[in-house]
């Protein structure tokens, strides 16, 4: 192997987990973006659940929900939807770059 050359071909046998993720996500950048977005989605969903809990508490104390909490929930739900769309785009791009191969349900 020459200095600076990279062998990017994969063996036809069962891919390792790292190879499978590379095939699935296409590039290291795609992998990093996918992982970052998944973490962000989990945090946003935790915030939404907490805001809903607070909205319920406020409604039971005052008799109605807070407009500010409703707006915050709507904002975070929009963020969650946007994240979901981007995760689907990344997965779609990765599946096209990997051909139409199935990797047995790997993330």
Z-matrix of the N, CA and C atoms (Angstrom, degrees):
N
C 1 1.458
C 2 1.519 1 108.14
N 3 1.306 2 116.92 1 133.33
C 4 1.450 3 121.22 2 179.58
C 5 1.521 4 109.74 3 -82.78
N 6 1.332 5 114.69 4 152.47
C 7 1.453 6 120.27 5 177.26
C 8 1.525 7 109.24 6 -61.63
N 9 1.309 8 116.22 7 128.77
C 10 1.457 9 120.93 8 178.24
C 11 1.514 10 114.70 9 91.61
N 12 1.334 11 117.69 10 -9.55
C 13 1.464 12 117.96 11 177.70
C 14 1.519 13 109.24 12 -88.52
N 15 1.291 14 116.03 13 149.84
C 16 1.457 15 121.41 14 -178.11
C 17 1.515 16 109.40 15 -127.61
N 18 1.317 17 116.39 16 128.41
C 19 1.453 18 120.86 17 175.34
C 20 1.523 19 107.38 18 -92.15
N 21 1.322 20 116.96 19 110.35
C 22 1.460 21 120.47 20 -176.35
C 23 1.520 22 112.36 21 -106.78
N 24 1.342 23 117.37 22 10.00
C 25 1.455 24 118.79 23 179.36
C 26 1.521 25 109.94 24 -79.97
N 27 1.315 26 115.74 25 151.21
C 28 1.454 27 121.11 26 179.64
C 29 1.518 28 109.29 27 -110.81
N 30 1.286 29 115.25 28 147.35
C 31 1.460 30 122.95 29 175.70
C 32 1.528 31 108.35 30 -67.46
N 33 1.327 32 117.97 31 147.65
C 34 1.458 33 121.49 32 179.30
C 35 1.519 34 112.72 33 -74.55
N 36 1.324 35 117.11 34 -11.97
C 37 1.455 36 119.84 35 179.33
C 38 1.533 37 109.76 36 -73.68
N 39 1.321 38 116.12 37 -177.92
C 40 1.469 39 122.19 38 -179.84
C 41 1.527 40 109.67 39 -54.32
N 42 1.334 41 118.63 40 122.56
C 43 1.469 42 119.86 41 -179.03
C 44 1.523 43 111.02 42 -72.69
N 45 1.337 44 114.99 43 151.06
C 46 1.449 45 119.25 44 173.18
C 47 1.518 46 107.67 45 -70.06
N 48 1.322 47 116.90 46 167.77
C 49 1.464 48 119.45 47 -179.77
C 50 1.523 49 110.87 48 -59.78
N 51 1.330 50 117.24 49 -43.26
C 52 1.460 51 120.07 50 -179.81
C 53 1.528 52 110.55 51 -62.41
N 54 1.331 53 117.25 52 -44.10
C 55 1.459 54 120.18 53 178.65
C 56 1.523 55 110.33 54 -62.95
N 57 1.310 56 116.85 55 -41.56
C 58 1.459 57 120.40 56 -179.70
C 59 1.523 58 110.54 57 -62.44
N 60 1.330 59 116.41 58 -42.96
C 61 1.467 60 119.12 59 178.37
C 62 1.516 61 110.54 60 -65.09
N 63 1.344 62 117.31 61 -37.55
C 64 1.465 63 120.24 62 177.77
C 65 1.521 64 110.19 63 -63.74
N 66 1.322 65 115.61 64 -44.85
C 67 1.458 66 119.13 65 178.77
C 68 1.524 67 109.40 66 -61.82
N 69 1.315 68 116.30 67 -45.52
C 70 1.461 69 121.13 68 -176.56
C 71 1.518 70 111.61 69 -65.22
N 72 1.303 71 117.60 70 -45.09
C 73 1.455 72 119.86 71 -174.42
C 74 1.521 73 113.49 72 -98.83
N 75 1.307 74 117.16 73 -4.95
C 76 1.452 75 120.16 74 173.86
C 77 1.513 76 114.39 75 83.80
N 78 1.309 77 117.76 76 -60.52
C 79 1.461 78 120.93 77 -174.52
C 80 1.515 79 110.22 78 -135.64
N 81 1.321 80 115.23 79 165.96
C 82 1.452 81 120.15 80 175.53
C 83 1.533 82 110.04 81 -62.28
N 84 1.331 83 116.34 82 -38.97
C 85 1.458 84 119.80 83 176.97
C 86 1.514 85 112.25 84 -60.05
N 87 1.330 86 116.36 85 -41.12
C 88 1.463 87 120.82 86 177.42
C 89 1.512 88 111.67 87 -64.32
N 90 1.328 89 115.53 88 -41.12
C 91 1.463 90 120.67 89 178.05
C 92 1.527 91 111.02 90 -62.28
N 93 1.325 92 116.06 91 -46.79
C 94 1.466 93 119.70 92 179.96
C 95 1.522 94 111.95 93 -63.86
N 96 1.334 95 116.41 94 -42.39
C 97 1.463 96 119.38 95 179.03
C 98 1.522 97 110.67 96 -64.47
N 99 1.330 98 116.68 97 -42.54
C 100 1.463 99 121.17 98 179.35
C 101 1.528 100 110.62 99 -60.25
N 102 1.328 101 117.15 100 -48.46
C 103 1.464 102 120.72 101 179.80
C 104 1.528 103 111.78 102 -62.80
N 105 1.328 104 116.56 103 -42.26
C 106 1.469 105 120.55 104 179.53
C 107 1.526 106 110.48 105 -62.98
N 108 1.317 107 116.78 106 -43.50
C 109 1.463 108 120.56 107 -179.52
C 110 1.522 109 111.85 108 -67.50
N 111 1.329 110 117.42 109 -37.10
C 112 1.468 111 119.33 110 177.10
C 113 1.519 112 111.00 111 -62.85
N 114 1.341 113 117.19 112 -42.89
C 115 1.474 114 120.21 113 177.80
C 116 1.526 115 110.23 114 -63.60
N 117 1.317 116 116.45 115 -43.26
C 118 1.471 117 120.73 116 179.34
C 119 1.533 118 110.36 117 -62.04
N 120 1.315 119 117.24 118 -42.11
C 121 1.465 120 120.84 119 179.54
C 122 1.526 121 110.80 120 -61.30
N 123 1.334 122 117.36 121 -41.53
C 124 1.471 123 119.67 122 178.29
C 125 1.529 124 110.82 123 -63.29
N 126 1.341 125 117.02 124 -42.98
C 127 1.472 126 119.65 125 179.71
C 128 1.532 127 111.31 126 -64.94
N 129 1.324 128 117.17 127 -42.34
C 130 1.464 129 121.27 128 -179.96
C 131 1.528 130 109.75 129 -62.80
N 132 1.329 131 117.75 130 -41.16
C 133 1.466 132 120.57 131 179.12
C 134 1.524 133 111.90 132 -65.43
N 135 1.331 134 117.73 133 -34.66
C 136 1.467 135 120.93 134 175.60
C 137 1.532 136 109.69 135 -65.71
N 138 1.316 137 116.72 136 -42.94
C 139 1.469 138 120.59 137 179.09
C 140 1.526 139 110.48 138 -62.90
N 141 1.328 140 117.13 139 -43.58
C 142 1.467 141 120.46 140 179.21
C 143 1.525 142 110.50 141 -60.01
N 144 1.323 143 116.75 142 -44.86
C 145 1.474 144 120.28 143 179.64
C 146 1.524 145 110.62 144 -61.76
N 147 1.324 146 117.68 145 -42.30
C 148 1.465 147 120.68 146 179.74
C 149 1.529 148 110.99 147 -66.96
N 150 1.329 149 117.26 148 -41.22
C 151 1.466 150 119.74 149 178.00
C 152 1.530 151 111.25 150 -63.97
N 153 1.315 152 117.31 151 -38.19
C 154 1.472 153 120.09 152 177.22
C 155 1.525 154 110.71 153 -64.62
N 156 1.337 155 116.05 154 -39.00
C 157 1.461 156 119.96 155 177.62
C 158 1.534 157 109.85 156 -62.94
N 159 1.325 158 115.82 157 -45.28
C 160 1.467 159 119.76 158 179.21
C 161 1.528 160 111.83 159 -65.17
N 162 1.322 161 116.54 160 -37.37
C 163 1.466 162 119.74 161 177.28
C 164 1.517 163 110.14 162 -62.29
N 165 1.332 164 116.75 163 -40.82
C 166 1.471 165 120.50 164 177.61
C 167 1.514 166 111.69 165 -65.10
N 168 1.343 167 116.69 166 -41.26
C 169 1.466 168 120.40 167 177.41
C 170 1.523 169 110.53 168 -62.63
N 171 1.322 170 115.75 169 -44.05
C 172 1.475 171 120.28 170 -179.15
C 173 1.523 172 110.32 171 -64.35
N 174 1.321 173 116.27 172 -41.20
C 175 1.465 174 120.14 173 -179.63
C 176 1.521 175 111.04 174 -64.54
N 177 1.330 176 117.39 175 -37.74
C 178 1.466 177 119.30 176 -179.62
C 179 1.528 178 111.53 177 -72.11
N 180 1.340 179 117.55 178 -29.25
C 181 1.474 180 121.01 179 178.87
C 182 1.517 181 112.30 180 -80.34
N 183 1.328 182 116.35 181 -45.02
C 184 1.466 183 121.69 182 -172.71
C 185 1.515 184 112.56 183 -100.12
N 186 1.305 185 117.60 184 -22.02
C 187 1.454 186 120.74 185 -178.86
C 188 1.512 187 114.02 186 99.02
N 189 1.326 188 117.46 187 -3.19
C 190 1.468 189 121.98 188 176.68
C 191 1.521 190 108.34 189 -155.23
N 192 1.308 191 114.98 190 162.10
C 193 1.460 192 118.51 191 179.88
C 194 1.523 193 110.69 192 -81.96
N 195 1.304 194 115.57 193 153.65
C 196 1.456 195 121.88 194 178.28
C 197 1.521 196 110.20 195 -75.40
N 198 1.313 197 116.71 196 131.96
C 199 1.471 198 121.45 197 178.59
C 200 1.528 199 110.25 198 -62.08
N 201 1.333 200 117.67 199 -38.18
C 202 1.467 201 121.16 200 -179.99
C 203 1.531 202 111.04 201 -64.22
N 204 1.324 203 116.68 202 -40.74
C 205 1.465 204 119.94 203 178.88
C 206 1.522 205 110.00 204 -67.61
N 207 1.331 206 116.93 205 -40.58
C 208 1.466 207 119.86 206 177.47
C 209 1.529 208 111.23 207 -60.53
N 210 1.333 209 116.73 208 -42.22
C 211 1.464 210 120.79 209 178.19
C 212 1.528 211 111.18 210 -64.97
N 213 1.320 212 116.66 211 -40.85
C 214 1.461 213 120.55 212 178.74
C 215 1.526 214 110.64 213 -63.82
N 216 1.329 215 116.34 214 -42.86
C 217 1.470 216 120.12 215 177.88
C 218 1.528 217 109.78 216 -60.87
N 219 1.320 218 117.04 217 -46.05
C 220 1.466 219 120.69 218 -179.99
C 221 1.530 220 110.92 219 -61.07
N 222 1.331 221 116.79 220 -39.82
C 223 1.460 222 120.70 221 179.03
C 224 1.525 223 111.09 222 -64.06
N 225 1.323 224 116.69 223 -47.34
C 226 1.465 225 119.82 224 -179.89
C 227 1.531 226 111.60 225 -67.83
N 228 1.333 227 118.18 226 -34.41
C 229 1.471 228 120.31 227 175.65
C 230 1.525 229 110.56 228 -64.45
N 231 1.339 230 116.91 229 -38.07
C 232 1.466 231 120.14 230 176.76
C 233 1.528 232 110.46 231 -65.08
N 234 1.336 233 116.57 232 -39.89
C 235 1.463 234 119.91 233 176.68
C 236 1.523 235 110.74 234 -62.61
N 237 1.332 236 116.57 235 -43.43
C 238 1.468 237 121.15 236 179.80
C 239 1.529 238 110.29 237 -61.67
N 240 1.314 239 117.29 238 -42.01
C 241 1.461 240 120.88 239 179.10
C 242 1.528 241 110.74 240 -64.44
N 243 1.327 242 116.66 241 -41.28
C 244 1.454 243 121.40 242 178.67
C 245 1.530 244 111.22 243 -63.59
N 246 1.317 245 116.23 244 -41.34
C 247 1.466 246 121.03 245 177.92
C 248 1.524 247 109.82 246 -63.72
N 249 1.330 248 117.36 247 -43.42
C 250 1.468 249 121.14 248 179.40
C 251 1.526 250 111.34 249 -61.00
N 252 1.327 251 116.40 250 -41.38
C 253 1.461 252 120.30 251 178.86
C 254 1.525 253 110.19 252 -62.49
N 255 1.343 254 116.59 253 -44.35
C 256 1.471 255 119.85 254 -179.45
C 257 1.529 256 111.19 255 -65.92
N 258 1.324 257 117.90 256 -39.49
C 259 1.466 258 120.37 257 177.68
C 260 1.529 259 110.52 258 -62.66
N 261 1.324 260 116.88 259 -39.26
C 262 1.469 261 120.58 260 177.40
C 263 1.528 262 110.83 261 -65.73
N 264 1.339 263 116.67 262 -39.05
C 265 1.463 264 120.31 263 178.18
C 266 1.527 265 110.56 264 -62.92
N 267 1.322 266 116.29 265 -44.49
C 268 1.465 267 120.48 266 -179.94
C 269 1.521 268 109.71 267 -61.84
N 270 1.319 269 116.84 268 -44.30
C 271 1.463 270 120.67 269 179.82
C 272 1.523 271 111.33 270 -63.98
N 273 1.327 272 116.60 271 -39.91
C 274 1.465 273 120.84 272 179.69
C 275 1.529 274 110.27 273 -66.02
N 276 1.329 275 117.54 274 -44.01
C 277 1.466 276 121.98 275 178.12
C 278 1.519 277 109.98 276 -61.72
N 279 1.327 278 115.87 277 -43.34
C 280 1.455 279 120.18 278 -178.92
C 281 1.519 280 111.32 279 -65.83
N 282 1.326 281 117.31 280 -39.08
C 283 1.466 282 119.19 281 -179.03
C 284 1.524 283 110.53 282 -68.76
N 285 1.322 284 117.64 283 -33.30
C 286 1.461 285 120.74 284 176.69
C 287 1.519 286 109.73 285 -69.03
N 288 1.345 287 117.64 286 -42.16
C 289 1.463 288 120.23 287 -178.36
C 290 1.522 289 111.64 288 -70.16
N 291 1.318 290 117.52 289 -22.89
C 292 1.468 291 120.89 290 178.79
C 293 1.515 292 111.10 291 -92.08
N 294 1.289 293 117.60 292 4.94
C 295 1.455 294 120.53 293 -173.94
C 296 1.508 295 107.87 294 81.52
N 297 1.270 296 118.05 295 -153.46
C 298 1.465 297 119.38 296 177.96
C 299 1.515 298 110.19 297 -107.31
N 300 1.361 299 115.91 298 28.27
C 301 1.462 300 120.10 299 -179.36
C 302 1.516 301 110.59 300 -73.81
N 303 1.300 302 115.62 301 142.53
C 304 1.457 303 121.64 302 172.99
C 305 1.514 304 107.83 303 -98.97
N 306 1.324 305 116.93 304 138.47
C 307 1.456 306 120.98 305 -177.85
C 308 1.511 307 111.93 306 -107.10
N 309 1.276 308 117.45 307 26.81
C 310 1.458 309 120.38 308 175.09
C 311 1.515 310 113.44 309 67.13
N 312 1.316 311 119.01 310 33.39
C 313 1.443 312 121.64 311 174.43
C 314 1.510 313 115.57 312 81.93
N 315 1.341 314 117.56 313 15.76
C 316 1.464 315 117.97 314 177.20
C 317 1.507 316 109.36 315 -69.14
N 318 1.333 317 117.41 316 148.31
C 319 1.466 318 120.39 317 -179.23
C 320 1.504 319 112.82 318 -67.13
